[in-house]
Amino acid sequence: MTPLVPTLTTRLLPTVDQKLRDLLLVLGGALLVALFAQVRIPLPFTPVPITGQTFAVLLVGATLGAWRGFASLGLYTLSGVVGLPVFAGGAAGATHLFGPTGGYLIGFVVAAYVIGMLAERGLERKIHTSLLPFAIGTLIIYALGAGWLAFYLGPQAAFTKGVLPFLPGDLLKLVLAALVLPAAWKLIK
């Protein structure tokens, strides 16, 4: 399915063979998230660490669009499940998908798709509209992540240990993404 408006990557790479371009973009997006996942700060009171993953998810969704973003985060998750050390801090294995942080991994896939849909409508191009896709993506990650974590810790603890400690950092990440994408669009114009 062709995006409604070109995403940043399709604008930069319009003449490359579409299937090859899409494959390289999906692989590159998965690799970017894997690299940012290595930025990991464990918190002693929660099984959820602070990572760079969420920032990478926001960027991947916005630059690749809905389906390529979805495929990229799906590939990232599948790579970790089958044993590649791509999860936070070099972790791997299906236990991470089915463990306390599995909802966040699923949230990444869904968030990338939704952010990509909004980017295909041009919302990531201007600072005053770019906060919306990134805020919605962050809320999706929180809803699925903390929702899944609630099965392990209960709803109240899932919120206090899976959302509250991360609000300041994730707010910073979404503001940075909301500044980076419009700036990138200005550079290519």
N, C-alpha and C positions, 0 to 999 in steps of 0.2 A: 504494500500500500504506500503510495507516494504521500509525503507530508503535505499539509496545507500550504505552508511556506517553508522555504529551505531552512534547515537547521544550520548551525555554525559549520559543522563538518561537511555537510553537503554543499555549502557555499564555497568552502575552501577547496574541495576536491570534486568539482562538477564533471570533469572530463575523464576521470578514471572509470574503468569498467565497473558498473554498478555492483555486481555480485562480489567482485574482488574487493571493492571499496567497503562494502557492508561487512564482509568477513574480517577485513583488517580493522575496521572500526570496532566491531564487537570484541575481537581479541584485545585490541588496545584498551578499550574501556574496562574489560575484566582485569587486565594487567594493572591499570591505574588504581583500581579499587584494591587489588592485592597489595600493591606497594604502599598505599595509604593505610592499609590495615596493619602494617608493621609498626606504625606509630601507635603504641599501646601503653596506656597508663592504668595499671590495675588499681582499683579502689578496694580497701579491705572490708568494707561493709556490704558489698554487692558482687554478684557474679558477672556483672556487666562492666567491662573496662571502658575507659575513655579511649577512643581511637580516631584516626583520620578518615575512616571508612565513610562516614556520613557525608563529609565534604565531597569526597570523590563520587559518591552516589548522586549528589545534587548536580555536579558537573557533567557526569556521564549522561544522566537523563536529559539534561538541557541541551547538550551538544550533539547527542546521537539521535534524539527523537524517541517516540514511544516504542516502536518495535525493536529497533536496534538497542535502545537502552535496556528494554526487557530482556532481550537475548544476551546482552553483555552481562547483566547481573545474574541471569540464570546460569550462564556459563561459569561465572565466578563461583556461585554457590555450588554447582555441580562439581567443579574442580576441587573445592575444599572437601566435599562429601566423599569423593573417591580417593582422597589421600594427599592431594597436593597441598603444601603448607602455605595456603593463601589467606586463611582466617587470621584474626587478630593475634599478633605476636608469633606468627608462623605455625599456628595450630591447624589441624586438619582432622577429618573424619566425620562420619555420620552422627556421632554423639553430639556434635556442635549444632547440627540442624534439629535434633530431637531433644537437646538439653535446654537449659534455662534461657539461653540467648538465641535459640532457633527462630523465634518470632521476629527478631530484628533482621535476621538474614532474609526471611520471606518478605519483610517490610521493605528491604532494599530493592527487591525485584519489583514489587508493586509500585513503590515510590518512583523508581526510574521510569516506569511506564507512564504514570500520571504526569510527572514533571515533563517528560518528553511530549506528551499530548499537548500540554499547555505551551511548551516551547514551539511546537508546530503551529501554534496560533500567534506566535510572535511576542509572547509575554515576557520572555527573558531578554529582550533587546533594549529596554529602557529601564533605568534605575527605579522609577516610580511604579512600574508594573512587575519588575523582576522578583520582588520579594514574595509575591503571591505563589508562584509555582514552588519555590523553595520552602515556604512556610507550610504549604499543603503536603509536600513530600516529607518534611520533618514530622508533621502530625501523623501521617500514615505510618512512618517508621515507629513512632512512639505507640500508636494504637495497637499495631500488630506485635511489637516487641514486648510492651508492658502487658498486653492481653495474654500473650503466651507465658510470660514470666509469672503472671498471677496464678497459673496452675501449680507453680512450684512454691510461691511465697504467699499467696493470697492477694486479693485486689489492693488493699491498703499498702502493704509492703512493696508490691510491684510498682506502685506509683512513687512511693518515697525512695525506693532503691533503683528503680529502672527509668524514671523520668526526671524527678526533681534535681538530682545532682548534675544532670546533663544539660539542663536548660541554658545556663550561661554560655557554655561552650558551643552548643548547637545554635544558639542565637548568633554568636560570632560567626560560625560557619555559614549560616544562611545569609548573613549580611555580606560576608566576603564573596560568596557566590553571586549575590545580587549586584555586587560591584564589578566582579571579574567578567561576567558574561556581557553586560552592556559595553564595557571597555573593549572587549575583544571584537564586538560588532563594530565599534567605532574605528578600530584599527584596520579592519578589512574593507571598510568603505573608503 
